[in-house]
Structures are given as structure tokens and as C-alpha cells.
């Protein structure tokens, strides 16, 4: 694997762990696609650093479990803003 890819994988993983970020949030910060972030943290990271992989996966699993709640809150806020106008 090329060195710049390994560096990106480690940076993304550390960002997700430090900020409890989502795949989508990390993709925006690093200006890459969600698919790239997903592949980086689900496939490549395992071969580079198993400890970071476990921590990162734990956070992403938590995010996945909570996503329906965040989606509902976003919809609620949307309708509240529309009502205030």
C-alpha cells in the first residue's frame, strides 16, 4: 500500500476517534468520498493498526445505532424552522 494512503487512513481513524465523527463527517473534513472513508476504516485500517481499528469500529457502530435518532431530530428541527417562518 502506498505511504500516502496509509497516512490518510491513520489520520481519518484518529479524527473519527478524537471527534466521535461519522463517516460522512470525516469525508467532508478530508475531502474524500464516503466510500473512501468506509474502505479506509473498514478494510485498510485493520492491516495497518488493529488497536485503532477496534476503537474506530466501536465509534462507528455507536453512530450507526444512533443514526435513526439523529435523523428524527433533524426532521423535527426542519419542521420547527418551517413553522416559525
C-alpha positions in Angstrom: 0.0 0.0 0.0 1.3 3.5 -0.8 2.5 5.6 2.0 0.2 8.5 1.4 -2.8 6.1 1.6 -1.6 4.7 4.9 -1.1 8.2 6.2 -4.6 9.2 5.2 -6.1 6.0 6.8 -4.4 6.8 10.1 -5.4 10.5 10.0 -9.0 9.6 9.3 -9.1 7.0 12.0 -7.6 9.4 14.6 -10.1 12.1 13.6 -13.1 9.7 14.0 -11.8 8.6 17.4 -11.0 12.1 18.7 -14.2 13.7 17.5 -16.6 10.7 17.5 -17.2 11.6 13.9 -19.4 9.9 11.4 -18.2 8.5 8.1 -20.0 11.4 6.3 -18.4 14.0 8.7 -14.9 12.6 8.2 -15.4 12.5 4.4 -16.2 16.2 4.4 -13.2 17.1 6.6 -10.7 15.1 4.5 -12.4 16.0 1.2 -12.8 12.4 0.1 -15.9 10.3 -0.6 -17.8 8.4 2.0 -16.9 5.2 0.1 -13.2 6.0 0.5 -13.6 6.7 4.3 -15.6 3.5 4.6 -13.0 1.4 2.8 -10.1 3.1 4.7 -11.6 2.3 8.2 -13.2 -1.0 7.5 -10.6 -2.7 5.3 -7.3 -0.9 5.2 -7.0 0.1 8.9 -7.2 -3.5 10.0 -4.0 -4.3 8.2 -2.2 -1.1 9.4 -3.2 -0.8 13.1 -5.5 -3.2 14.8 -5.9 -1.2 18.0 -7.0 1.9 16.1 -9.3 -0.3 14.0 -11.1 -1.6 17.1 -11.5 1.9 18.6 -12.7 3.3 15.3 -15.2 0.5 14.6 -16.6 0.9 18.1 -17.4 4.6 17.5 -18.8 3.9 14.0 -21.0 1.1 15.4 -22.3 3.5 18.0 -23.0 6.1 15.3 -24.8 3.5 13.3 -27.0 2.5 16.2 -27.9 6.2 16.9 -28.4 7.4 13.3 -32.2 6.9 13.4 -32.4 9.2 16.4 -30.3 11.9 14.7 -32.4 11.6 11.6 -35.6 12.1 13.6 -34.1 15.1 15.4 -33.1 16.7 12.1 -36.6 16.2 10.6 -38.1 17.7 13.8 -35.9 20.8 13.5 -36.7 21.2 9.9 -40.4 21.3 10.6 -40.0 23.6 13.5 -38.0 26.0 11.4 -40.7 25.9 8.7 -43.4 26.6 11.2 -41.6 29.6 12.6 -41.4 31.3 9.2 
